[in-house]
Amino acid sequence: MSIYVGNLAYNATEGDITEVFAEYGAVSRVTVPTDRETGRPRGFAFVEMEKEADEDAAIEALDGAEWMGRELRVNKARPKEKRSGGGAPRGNFGGRDNGGNREFSRW
């Protein structure tokens, strides 16, 4: 299982987060997602601990706690939802196929 840690200070590092959660048990992994365009942290993290009882203790103690000037949101992480394809449909993108030559309609 994994723990979601939200409302993190943007300058919180994996090491900082590991140090806080290590008070409740052995931390297996900390992941701090970053923005694809800017490379900056997105303000949340995922923490994995070796024992579920340690995860529960950390959630109980840290949810709502103030850390680095922010009130943390700490809970069990939900499984990643499948995303729909979205975007434009595959194929001729609104144009018509004219024997291999594509003419695109005007919008």
Biopython code that builds the backbone (N, CA, C, O; Angstrom):
import numpy as np
from Bio.PDB.StructureBuilder import StructureBuilder

atoms = [
    (1, "MET", "N", (0.843, -1.187, 0.000)),
    (1, "MET", "CA", (0.000, 0.000, 0.000)),
    (1, "MET", "C", (0.875, 1.233, 0.000)),
    (1, "MET", "O", (2.073, 1.166, 0.277)),
    (2, "SER", "N", (0.267, 2.347, -0.311)),
    (2, "SER", "CA", (1.000, 3.592, -0.409)),
    (2, "SER", "C", (0.217, 4.690, 0.299)),
    (2, "SER", "O", (-1.005, 4.613, 0.423)),
    (3, "ILE", "N", (0.925, 5.702, 0.757)),
    (3, "ILE", "CA", (0.322, 6.837, 1.436)),
    (3, "ILE", "C", (0.416, 8.048, 0.518)),
    (3, "ILE", "O", (1.460, 8.305, -0.081)),
    (4, "TYR", "N", (-0.683, 8.788, 0.414)),
    (4, "TYR", "CA", (-0.695, 10.041, -0.318)),
    (4, "TYR", "C", (-0.445, 11.159, 0.686)),
    (4, "TYR", "O", (-1.085, 11.206, 1.737)),
    (5, "VAL", "N", (0.479, 12.055, 0.368)),
    (5, "VAL", "CA", (0.786, 13.198, 1.223)),
    (5, "VAL", "C", (0.554, 14.448, 0.385)),
    (5, "VAL", "O", (1.310, 14.731, -0.544)),
    (6, "GLY", "N", (-0.486, 15.187, 0.715)),
    (6, "GLY", "CA", (-0.835, 16.371, -0.057)),
    (6, "GLY", "C", (-0.586, 17.657, 0.693)),
    (6, "GLY", "O", (-0.348, 17.661, 1.901)),
    (7, "ASN", "N", (-0.646, 18.753, -0.049)),
    (7, "ASN", "CA", (-0.428, 20.108, 0.463)),
    (7, "ASN", "C", (0.993, 20.273, 1.012)),
    (7, "ASN", "O", (1.213, 20.960, 2.010)),
    (8, "LEU", "N", (1.934, 19.637, 0.350)),
    (8, "LEU", "CA", (3.344, 19.751, 0.749)),
    (8, "LEU", "C", (3.918, 21.095, 0.333)),
    (8, "LEU", "O", (3.507, 21.682, -0.669)),
    (9, "ALA", "N", (4.855, 21.563, 1.105)),
    (9, "ALA", "CA", (5.625, 22.740, 0.699)),
    (9, "ALA", "C", (6.409, 22.345, -0.556)),
    (9, "ALA", "O", (6.903, 21.221, -0.652)),
    (10, "TYR", "N", (6.521, 23.260, -1.510)),
    (10, "TYR", "CA", (7.182, 22.937, -2.770)),
    (10, "TYR", "C", (8.682, 22.689, -2.610)),
    (10, "TYR", "O", (9.310, 22.104, -3.493)),
    (11, "ASN", "N", (9.251, 23.125, -1.504)),
    (11, "ASN", "CA", (10.679, 22.895, -1.289)),
    (11, "ASN", "C", (10.951, 21.646, -0.452)),
    (11, "ASN", "O", (12.102, 21.396, -0.094)),
    (12, "ALA", "N", (9.924, 20.854, -0.131)),
    (12, "ALA", "CA", (10.116, 19.604, 0.613)),
    (12, "ALA", "C", (10.789, 18.577, -0.298)),
    (12, "ALA", "O", (10.344, 18.358, -1.425)),
    (13, "THR", "N", (11.848, 17.955, 0.184)),
    (13, "THR", "CA", (12.583, 16.964, -0.604)),
    (13, "THR", "C", (12.204, 15.547, -0.176)),
    (13, "THR", "O", (11.554, 15.349, 0.850)),
    (14, "GLU", "N", (12.615, 14.577, -0.970)),
    (14, "GLU", "CA", (12.391, 13.179, -0.604)),
    (14, "GLU", "C", (13.030, 12.879, 0.741)),
    (14, "GLU", "O", (12.457, 12.159, 1.558)),
    (15, "GLY", "N", (14.219, 13.429, 0.972)),
    (15, "GLY", "CA", (14.911, 13.224, 2.248)),
    (15, "GLY", "C", (14.140, 13.802, 3.424)),
    (15, "GLY", "O", (14.046, 13.172, 4.478)),
    (16, "ASP", "N", (13.586, 15.004, 3.249)),
    (16, "ASP", "CA", (12.781, 15.626, 4.308)),
    (16, "ASP", "C", (11.582, 14.754, 4.650)),
    (16, "ASP", "O", (11.291, 14.516, 5.822)),
    (17, "ILE", "N", (10.896, 14.285, 3.632)),
    (17, "ILE", "CA", (9.691, 13.479, 3.828)),
    (17, "ILE", "C", (10.043, 12.144, 4.468)),
    (17, "ILE", "O", (9.341, 11.676, 5.365)),
    (18, "THR", "N", (11.121, 11.536, 4.012)),
    (18, "THR", "CA", (11.571, 10.267, 4.595)),
    (18, "THR", "C", (11.850, 10.440, 6.082)),
    (18, "THR", "O", (11.468, 9.598, 6.895)),
    (19, "GLU", "N", (12.513, 11.527, 6.430)),
    (19, "GLU", "CA", (12.861, 11.784, 7.835)),
    (19, "GLU", "C", (11.608, 11.878, 8.710)),
    (19, "GLU", "O", (11.580, 11.332, 9.813)),
    (20, "VAL", "N", (10.583, 12.562, 8.228)),
    (20, "VAL", "CA", (9.346, 12.710, 8.997)),
    (20, "VAL", "C", (8.644, 11.364, 9.159)),
    (20, "VAL", "O", (8.228, 11.017, 10.265)),
    (21, "PHE", "N", (8.509, 10.604, 8.080)),
    (21, "PHE", "CA", (7.784, 9.337, 8.142)),
    (21, "PHE", "C", (8.576, 8.242, 8.845)),
    (21, "PHE", "O", (7.978, 7.296, 9.356)),
    (22, "ALA", "N", (9.884, 8.340, 8.886)),
    (22, "ALA", "CA", (10.713, 7.343, 9.560)),
    (22, "ALA", "C", (10.455, 7.312, 11.064)),
    (22, "ALA", "O", (10.785, 6.332, 11.731)),
    (23, "GLU", "N", (9.869, 8.375, 11.595)),
    (23, "GLU", "CA", (9.514, 8.382, 13.015)),
    (23, "GLU", "C", (8.432, 7.352, 13.332)),
    (23, "GLU", "O", (8.228, 7.003, 14.495)),
    (24, "TYR", "N", (7.738, 6.865, 12.304)),
    (24, "TYR", "CA", (6.636, 5.925, 12.491)),
    (24, "TYR", "C", (6.953, 4.523, 11.999)),
    (24, "TYR", "O", (6.135, 3.616, 12.159)),
    (25, "GLY", "N", (8.119, 4.328, 11.406)),
    (25, "GLY", "CA", (8.523, 3.010, 10.931)),
    (25, "GLY", "C", (9.440, 3.122, 9.725)),
    (25, "GLY", "O", (9.778, 4.216, 9.275)),
    (26, "ALA", "N", (9.836, 1.956, 9.213)),
    (26, "ALA", "CA", (10.772, 1.906, 8.089)),
    (26, "ALA", "C", (10.096, 2.357, 6.795)),
    (26, "ALA", "O", (9.048, 1.834, 6.418)),
    (27, "VAL", "N", (10.704, 3.326, 6.123)),
    (27, "VAL", "CA", (10.194, 3.853, 4.869)),
    (27, "VAL", "C", (10.860, 3.106, 3.714)),
    (27, "VAL", "O", (12.087, 3.046, 3.629)),
    (28, "SER", "N", (10.043, 2.538, 2.826)),
    (28, "SER", "CA", (10.568, 1.805, 1.668)),
    (28, "SER", "C", (10.909, 2.727, 0.512)),
    (28, "SER", "O", (11.943, 2.579, -0.139)),
    (29, "ARG", "N", (9.997, 3.706, 0.263)),
    (29, "ARG", "CA", (10.209, 4.584, -0.887)),
    (29, "ARG", "C", (9.388, 5.857, -0.727)),
    (29, "ARG", "O", (8.298, 5.849, -0.156)),
    (30, "VAL", "N", (9.938, 6.943, -1.244)),
    (30, "VAL", "CA", (9.239, 8.220, -1.308)),
    (30, "VAL", "C", (9.320, 8.704, -2.750)),
    (30, "VAL", "O", (10.396, 8.713, -3.348)),
    (31, "THR", "N", (8.187, 9.106, -3.304)),
    (31, "THR", "CA", (8.138, 9.622, -4.665)),
    (31, "THR", "C", (7.509, 11.012, -4.639)),
    (31, "THR", "O", (6.403, 11.194, -4.130)),
    (32, "VAL", "N", (8.221, 11.986, -5.189)),
    (32, "VAL", "CA", (7.716, 13.353, -5.278)),
    (32, "VAL", "C", (7.538, 13.671, -6.768)),
    (32, "VAL", "O", (8.512, 13.992, -7.449)),
    (33, "PRO", "N", (6.295, 13.583, -7.284)),
    (33, "PRO", "CA", (6.067, 13.880, -8.706)),
    (33, "PRO", "C", (6.416, 15.326, -9.038)),
    (33, "PRO", "O", (6.226, 16.232, -8.227)),
    (34, "THR", "N", (6.927, 15.517, -10.243)),
    (34, "THR", "CA", (7.290, 16.856, -10.700)),
    (34, "THR", "C", (6.487, 17.213, -11.944)),
    (34, "THR", "O", (6.020, 16.339, -12.674)),
    (35, "ASP", "N", (6.340, 18.492, -12.166)),
    (35, "ASP", "CA", (5.654, 19.000, -13.341)),
    (35, "ASP", "C", (6.501, 18.697, -14.573)),
    (35, "ASP", "O", (7.710, 18.926, -14.557)),
    (36, "ARG", "N", (5.895, 18.193, -15.624)),
    (36, "ARG", "CA", (6.639, 17.827, -16.841)),
    (36, "ARG", "C", (7.304, 19.018, -17.504)),
    (36, "ARG", "O", (8.420, 18.910, -18.013)),
    (37, "GLU", "N", (6.627, 20.148, -17.497)),
    (37, "GLU", "CA", (7.152, 21.321, -18.193)),
    (37, "GLU", "C", (8.197, 22.080, -17.394)),
    (37, "GLU", "O", (9.216, 22.503, -17.939)),
    (38, "THR", "N", (7.941, 22.256, -16.088)),
    (38, "THR", "CA", (8.846, 23.087, -15.283)),
    (38, "THR", "C", (9.859, 22.281, -14.484)),
    (38, "THR", "O", (10.907, 22.801, -14.101)),
    (39, "GLY", "N", (9.549, 21.008, -14.230)),
    (39, "GLY", "CA", (10.434, 20.179, -13.417)),
    (39, "GLY", "C", (10.295, 20.437, -11.930)),
    (39, "GLY", "O", (10.998, 19.825, -11.127)),
    (40, "ARG", "N", (9.397, 21.336, -11.553)),
    (40, "ARG", "CA", (9.202, 21.655, -10.132)),
    (40, "ARG", "C", (8.268, 20.642, -9.485)),
    (40, "ARG", "O", (7.404, 20.082, -10.159)),
    (41, "PRO", "N", (8.432, 20.396, -8.171)),
    (41, "PRO", "CA", (7.509, 19.496, -7.459)),
    (41, "PRO", "C", (6.078, 19.996, -7.569)),
    (41, "PRO", "O", (5.829, 21.198, -7.663)),
    (42, "ARG", "N", (5.135, 19.045, -7.555)),
    (42, "ARG", "CA", (3.726, 19.389, -7.745)),
    (42, "ARG", "C", (2.970, 19.588, -6.426)),
    (42, "ARG", "O", (1.766, 19.843, -6.445)),
    (43, "GLY", "N", (3.654, 19.476, -5.286)),
    (43, "GLY", "CA", (3.017, 19.751, -4.007)),
    (43, "GLY", "C", (2.406, 18.544, -3.326)),
    (43, "GLY", "O", (1.639, 18.683, -2.373)),
    (44, "PHE", "N", (2.742, 17.361, -3.812)),
    (44, "PHE", "CA", (2.296, 16.141, -3.148)),
    (44, "PHE", "C", (3.337, 15.057, -3.331)),
    (44, "PHE", "O", (4.259, 15.192, -4.135)),
    (45, "ALA", "N", (3.179, 13.966, -2.565)),
    (45, "ALA", "CA", (4.139, 12.867, -2.631)),
    (45, "ALA", "C", (3.430, 11.563, -2.298)),
    (45, "ALA", "O", (2.301, 11.552, -1.808)),
    (46, "PHE", "N", (4.123, 10.466, -2.576)),
    (46, "PHE", "CA", (3.661, 9.142, -2.181)),
    (46, "PHE", "C", (4.753, 8.505, -1.335)),
    (46, "PHE", "O", (5.936, 8.558, -1.672)),
    (47, "VAL", "N", (4.331, 7.901, -0.230)),
    (47, "VAL", "CA", (5.268, 7.267, 0.696)),
    (47, "VAL", "C", (4.858, 5.815, 0.851)),
    (47, "VAL", "O", (3.685, 5.510, 1.069)),
    (48, "GLU", "N", (5.830, 4.922, 0.736)),
    (48, "GLU", "CA", (5.583, 3.505, 0.981)),
    (48, "GLU", "C", (6.382, 3.098, 2.202)),
    (48, "GLU", "O", (7.570, 3.398, 2.316)),
    (49, "MET", "N", (5.703, 2.400, 3.124)),
    (49, "MET", "CA", (6.356, 1.933, 4.342)),
    (49, "MET", "C", (6.309, 0.414, 4.364)),
    (49, "MET", "O", (5.464, -0.201, 3.714)),
    (50, "GLU", "N", (7.227, -0.188, 5.120)),
    (50, "GLU", "CA", (7.328, -1.644, 5.122)),
    (50, "GLU", "C", (6.144, -2.336, 5.781)),
    (50, "GLU", "O", (5.761, -3.431, 5.371)),
    (51, "LYS", "N", (5.554, -1.702, 6.810)),
    (51, "LYS", "CA", (4.443, -2.326, 7.526)),
    (51, "LYS", "C", (3.199, -1.457, 7.428)),
    (51, "LYS", "O", (3.264, -0.235, 7.563)),
    (52, "GLU", "N", (2.069, -2.105, 7.190)),
    (52, "GLU", "CA", (0.811, -1.368, 7.090)),
    (52, "GLU", "C", (0.462, -0.687, 8.407)),
    (52, "GLU", "O", (-0.106, 0.405, 8.408)),
    (53, "ALA", "N", (0.798, -1.327, 9.538)),
    (53, "ALA", "CA", (0.525, -0.716, 10.844)),
    (53, "ALA", "C", (1.297, 0.595, 10.996)),
    (53, "ALA", "O", (0.800, 1.542, 11.606)),
    (54, "ASP", "N", (2.522, 0.650, 10.438)),
    (54, "ASP", "CA", (3.312, 1.886, 10.487)),
    (54, "ASP", "C", (2.678, 2.960, 9.608)),
    (54, "ASP", "O", (2.673, 4.137, 9.970)),
    (55, "GLU", "N", (2.145, 2.558, 8.456)),
    (55, "GLU", "CA", (1.449, 3.504, 7.582)),
    (55, "GLU", "C", (0.245, 4.100, 8.306)),
    (55, "GLU", "O", (0.019, 5.310, 8.270)),
    (56, "ASP", "N", (-0.524, 3.232, 8.962)),
    (56, "ASP", "CA", (-1.706, 3.691, 9.682)),
    (56, "ASP", "C", (-1.325, 4.673, 10.792)),
    (56, "ASP", "O", (-2.004, 5.682, 10.987)),
    (57, "ALA", "N", (-0.249, 4.386, 11.513)),
    (57, "ALA", "CA", (0.206, 5.272, 12.587)),
    (57, "ALA", "C", (0.647, 6.625, 12.027)),
    (57, "ALA", "O", (0.354, 7.666, 12.614)),
    (58, "ALA", "N", (1.349, 6.610, 10.893)),
    (58, "ALA", "CA", (1.801, 7.857, 10.271)),
    (58, "ALA", "C", (0.613, 8.685, 9.791)),
    (58, "ALA", "O", (0.589, 9.903, 9.970)),
    (59, "ILE", "N", (-0.368, 8.028, 9.184)),
    (59, "ILE", "CA", (-1.560, 8.732, 8.711)),
    (59, "ILE", "C", (-2.280, 9.374, 9.890)),
    (59, "ILE", "O", (-2.647, 10.547, 9.839)),
    (60, "GLU", "N", (-2.477, 8.606, 10.941)),
    (60, "GLU", "CA", (-3.174, 9.107, 12.137)),
    (60, "GLU", "C", (-2.462, 10.323, 12.724)),
    (60, "GLU", "O", (-3.111, 11.298, 13.103)),
    (61, "ALA", "N", (-1.143, 10.272, 12.800)),
    (61, "ALA", "CA", (-0.375, 11.344, 13.434)),
    (61, "ALA", "C", (-0.191, 12.566, 12.538)),
    (61, "ALA", "O", (-0.172, 13.694, 13.031)),
    (62, "LEU", "N", (-0.056, 12.356, 11.232)),
    (62, "LEU", "CA", (0.350, 13.456, 10.363)),
    (62, "LEU", "C", (-0.779, 14.135, 9.594)),
    (62, "LEU", "O", (-0.605, 15.262, 9.130)),
    (63, "ASP", "N", (-1.926, 13.484, 9.446)),
    (63, "ASP", "CA", (-3.020, 14.122, 8.716)),
    (63, "ASP", "C", (-3.486, 15.353, 9.488)),
    (63, "ASP", "O", (-3.906, 15.254, 10.641)),
    (64, "GLY", "N", (-3.408, 16.498, 8.844)),
    (64, "GLY", "CA", (-3.800, 17.752, 9.478)),
    (64, "GLY", "C", (-2.688, 18.445, 10.243)),
    (64, "GLY", "O", (-2.868, 19.565, 10.722)),
    (65, "ALA", "N", (-1.535, 17.788, 10.362)),
    (65, "ALA", "CA", (-0.407, 18.390, 11.079)),
    (65, "ALA", "C", (0.227, 19.493, 10.241)),
    (65, "ALA", "O", (0.243, 19.416, 9.012)),
    (66, "GLU", "N", (0.743, 20.506, 10.898)),
    (66, "GLU", "CA", (1.435, 21.571, 10.189)),
    (66, "GLU", "C", (2.901, 21.193, 10.059)),
    (66, "GLU", "O", (3.553, 20.813, 11.032)),
    (67, "TRP", "N", (3.400, 21.306, 8.838)),
    (67, "TRP", "CA", (4.806, 20.984, 8.558)),
    (67, "TRP", "C", (5.298, 21.916, 7.464)),
    (67, "TRP", "O", (4.672, 22.028, 6.411)),
    (68, "MET", "N", (6.392, 22.570, 7.704)),
    (68, "MET", "CA", (6.988, 23.515, 6.766)),
    (68, "MET", "C", (5.979, 24.590, 6.352)),
    (68, "MET", "O", (5.946, 25.019, 5.198)),
    (69, "GLY", "N", (5.147, 25.021, 7.329)),
    (69, "GLY", "CA", (4.191, 26.091, 7.076)),
    (69, "GLY", "C", (2.928, 25.680, 6.348)),
    (69, "GLY", "O", (2.133, 26.538, 5.965)),
    (70, "ARG", "N", (2.723, 24.383, 6.147)),
    (70, "ARG", "CA", (1.528, 23.892, 5.428)),
    (70, "ARG", "C", (0.812, 22.849, 6.280)),
    (70, "ARG", "O", (1.453, 22.131, 7.047)),
    (71, "GLU", "N", (-0.510, 22.759, 6.151)),
    (71, "GLU", "CA", (-1.284, 21.736, 6.838)),
    (71, "GLU", "C", (-1.361, 20.512, 5.929)),
    (71, "GLU", "O", (-1.991, 20.556, 4.873)),
    (72, "LEU", "N", (-0.728, 19.436, 6.336)),
    (72, "LEU", "CA", (-0.636, 18.232, 5.508)),
    (72, "LEU", "C", (-1.969, 17.517, 5.375)),
    (72, "LEU", "O", (-2.791, 17.524, 6.292)),
    (73, "ARG", "N", (-2.165, 16.913, 4.239)),
    (73, "ARG", "CA", (-3.277, 15.990, 3.983)),
    (73, "ARG", "C", (-2.631, 14.630, 3.764)),
    (73, "ARG", "O", (-1.912, 14.426, 2.786)),
    (74, "VAL", "N", (-2.887, 13.712, 4.669)),
    (74, "VAL", "CA", (-2.236, 12.400, 4.614)),
    (74, "VAL", "C", (-3.308, 11.322, 4.682)),
    (74, "VAL", "O", (-4.101, 11.284, 5.623)),
    (75, "ASN", "N", (-3.330, 10.436, 3.672)),
    (75, "ASN", "CA", (-4.283, 9.331, 3.673)),
    (75, "ASN", "C", (-3.780, 8.201, 2.785)),
    (75, "ASN", "O", (-2.761, 8.323, 2.105)),
    (76, "LYS", "N", (-4.525, 7.098, 2.810)),
    (76, "LYS", "CA", (-4.172, 5.964, 1.943)),
    (76, "LYS", "C", (-4.305, 6.415, 0.496)),
    (76, "LYS", "O", (-5.289, 7.053, 0.123)),
    (77, "ALA", "N", (-3.326, 6.086, -0.301)),
    (77, "ALA", "CA", (-3.371, 6.432, -1.725)),
    (77, "ALA", "C", (-4.378, 5.527, -2.416)),
    (77, "ALA", "O", (-4.456, 4.330, -2.139)),
    (78, "ARG", "N", (-5.140, 6.116, -3.311)),
    (78, "ARG", "CA", (-6.070, 5.334, -4.116)),
    (78, "ARG", "C", (-5.346, 4.837, -5.353)),
    (78, "ARG", "O", (-4.420, 5.493, -5.831)),
    (79, "PRO", "N", (-5.754, 3.684, -5.881)),
    (79, "PRO", "CA", (-5.120, 3.197, -7.113)),
    (79, "PRO", "C", (-5.296, 4.210, -8.236)),
    (79, "PRO", "O", (-6.310, 4.905, -8.305)),
    (80, "LYS", "N", (-4.314, 4.286, -9.103)),
    (80, "LYS", "CA", (-4.364, 5.209, -10.231)),
    (80, "LYS", "C", (-5.519, 4.811, -11.142)),
    (80, "LYS", "O", (-5.653, 3.652, -11.535)),
    (81, "GLU", "N", (-6.352, 5.804, -11.469)),
    (81, "GLU", "CA", (-7.483, 5.534, -12.346)),
    (81, "GLU", "C", (-7.014, 5.489, -13.788)),
    (81, "GLU", "O", (-6.108, 6.217, -14.194)),
    (82, "LYS", "N", (-7.659, 4.609, -14.554)),
    (82, "LYS", "CA", (-7.355, 4.567, -15.988)),
    (82, "LYS", "C", (-7.910, 5.824, -16.617)),
    (82, "LYS", "O", (-9.033, 6.238, -16.331)),
    (83, "ARG", "N", (-7.116, 6.419, -17.468)),
    (83, "ARG", "CA", (-7.548, 7.630, -18.140)),
    (83, "ARG", "C", (-8.120, 7.264, -19.496)),
    (83, "ARG", "O", (-7.632, 6.354, -20.165)),
    (84, "SER", "N", (-9.161, 7.984, -19.895)),
    (84, "SER", "CA", (-9.697, 7.767, -21.235)),
    (84, "SER", "C", (-8.739, 8.387, -22.234)),
    (84, "SER", "O", (-7.931, 9.248, -21.885)),
    (85, "GLY", "N", (-8.832, 7.957, -23.444)),
    (85, "GLY", "CA", (-7.932, 8.445, -24.487)),
    (85, "GLY", "C", (-7.977, 9.948, -24.657)),
    (85, "GLY", "O", (-6.935, 10.592, -24.780)),
    (86, "GLY", "N", (-9.183, 10.516, -24.664)),
    (86, "GLY", "CA", (-9.324, 11.962, -24.795)),
    (86, "GLY", "C", (-8.711, 12.476, -26.077)),
    (86, "GLY", "O", (-8.233, 11.694, -26.899)),
    (87, "GLY", "N", (-8.719, 13.757, -26.251)),
    (87, "GLY", "CA", (-8.101, 14.365, -27.414)),
    (87, "GLY", "C", (-8.878, 14.094, -28.686)),
    (87, "GLY", "O", (-10.022, 13.642, -28.644)),
    (88, "ALA", "N", (-8.255, 14.371, -29.804)),
    (88, "ALA", "CA", (-8.882, 14.194, -31.108)),
    (88, "ALA", "C", (-8.951, 12.706, -31.463)),
    (88, "ALA", "O", (-8.086, 11.928, -31.063)),
    (89, "PRO", "N", (-9.969, 12.322, -32.205)),
    (89, "PRO", "CA", (-10.064, 10.921, -32.611)),
    (89, "PRO", "C", (-8.953, 10.574, -33.602)),
    (89, "PRO", "O", (-8.455, 11.431, -34.332)),
    (90, "ARG", "N", (-8.591, 9.329, -33.607)),
    (90, "ARG", "CA", (-7.585, 8.892, -34.575)),
    (90, "ARG", "C", (-8.233, 8.770, -35.935)),
    (90, "ARG", "O", (-9.435, 8.522, -36.030)),
    (91, "GLY", "N", (-7.473, 8.937, -36.963)),
    (91, "GLY", "CA", (-8.025, 8.808, -38.306)),
    (91, "GLY", "C", (-7.769, 10.061, -39.100)),
    (91, "GLY", "O", (-6.673, 10.620, -39.070)),
    (92, "ASN", "N", (-8.791, 10.501, -39.812)),
    (92, "ASN", "CA", (-8.559, 11.624, -40.710)),
    (92, "ASN", "C", (-8.835, 12.984, -40.071)),
    (92, "ASN", "O", (-8.823, 13.996, -40.773)),
    (93, "PHE", "N", (-9.080, 13.037, -38.782)),
    (93, "PHE", "CA", (-9.187, 14.278, -38.018)),
    (93, "PHE", "C", (-10.166, 15.284, -38.623)),
    (93, "PHE", "O", (-9.853, 16.471, -38.722)),
    (94, "GLY", "N", (-11.311, 14.832, -39.015)),
    (94, "GLY", "CA", (-12.345, 15.745, -39.469)),
    (94, "GLY", "C", (-12.297, 16.055, -40.955)),
    (94, "GLY", "O", (-13.215, 16.683, -41.483)),
    (95, "GLY", "N", (-11.255, 15.631, -41.631)),
    (95, "GLY", "CA", (-11.194, 15.847, -43.077)),
    (95, "GLY", "C", (-11.849, 14.689, -43.784)),
    (95, "GLY", "O", (-12.386, 13.790, -43.138)),
    (96, "ARG", "N", (-11.812, 14.696, -45.083)),
    (96, "ARG", "CA", (-12.343, 13.531, -45.789)),
    (96, "ARG", "C", (-11.220, 12.911, -46.606)),
    (96, "ARG", "O", (-10.352, 13.605, -47.137)),
    (97, "ASP", "N", (-11.260, 11.626, -46.689)),
    (97, "ASP", "CA", (-10.227, 10.909, -47.409)),
    (97, "ASP", "C", (-10.562, 10.959, -48.889)),
    (97, "ASP", "O", (-11.630, 10.509, -49.303)),
    (98, "ASN", "N", (-9.670, 11.493, -49.670)),
    (98, "ASN", "CA", (-9.900, 11.648, -51.101)),
    (98, "ASN", "C", (-8.898, 10.771, -51.847)),
    (98, "ASN", "O", (-7.992, 11.265, -52.519)),
    (99, "GLY", "N", (-9.086, 9.440, -51.711)),
    (99, "GLY", "CA", (-8.205, 8.501, -52.398)),
    (99, "GLY", "C", (-6.760, 8.586, -51.915)),
    (99, "GLY", "O", (-5.830, 8.493, -52.716)),
    (100, "GLY", "N", (-6.572, 8.759, -50.636)),
    (100, "GLY", "CA", (-5.208, 8.832, -50.097)),
    (100, "GLY", "C", (-4.755, 10.261, -49.886)),
    (100, "GLY", "O", (-3.869, 10.515, -49.070)),
    (101, "ASN", "N", (-5.353, 11.207, -50.614)),
    (101, "ASN", "CA", (-5.050, 12.620, -50.396)),
    (101, "ASN", "C", (-6.080, 13.160, -49.427)),
    (101, "ASN", "O", (-7.279, 12.929, -49.588)),
    (102, "ARG", "N", (-5.625, 13.858, -48.449)),
    (102, "ARG", "CA", (-6.556, 14.362, -47.441)),
    (102, "ARG", "C", (-6.834, 15.840, -47.655)),
    (102, "ARG", "O", (-5.930, 16.669, -47.757)),
    (103, "GLU", "N", (-8.109, 16.126, -47.717)),
    (103, "GLU", "CA", (-8.528, 17.507, -47.739)),
    (103, "GLU", "C", (-9.196, 17.777, -46.402)),
    (103, "GLU", "O", (-10.125, 17.070, -46.012)),
    (104, "PHE", "N", (-8.740, 18.766, -45.723)),
    (104, "PHE", "CA", (-9.301, 19.066, -44.422)),
    (104, "PHE", "C", (-10.377, 20.124, -44.576)),
    (104, "PHE", "O", (-10.197, 21.147, -45.236)),
    (105, "SER", "N", (-11.504, 19.834, -43.939)),
    (105, "SER", "CA", (-12.607, 20.797, -43.995)),
    (105, "SER", "C", (-12.238, 22.044, -43.210)),
    (105, "SER", "O", (-11.429, 21.999, -42.284)),
    (106, "ARG", "N", (-12.835, 23.137, -43.591)),
    (106, "ARG", "CA", (-12.598, 24.381, -42.857)),
    (106, "ARG", "C", (-13.458, 24.372, -41.614)),
    (106, "ARG", "O", (-14.574, 23.853, -41.612)),
    (107, "TRP", "N", (-12.935, 24.941, -40.580)),
    (107, "TRP", "CA", (-13.656, 24.931, -39.301)),
    (107, "TRP", "C", (-14.579, 26.049, -39.317)),
    (107, "TRP", "O", (-15.308, 26.261, -38.348)),
]
sb = StructureBuilder()
sb.init_structure("model")
sb.init_model(0)
sb.init_chain("A")
sb.init_seg("    ")
for serial, (resi, resn, name, xyz) in enumerate(atoms, 1):
    if name == "N":
        sb.init_residue(resn, " ", resi, " ")
    sb.init_atom(name, np.array(xyz, "f"), 0.0, 1.0, " ", f" {name:<3s}", serial, name[0])
structure = sb.get_structure()
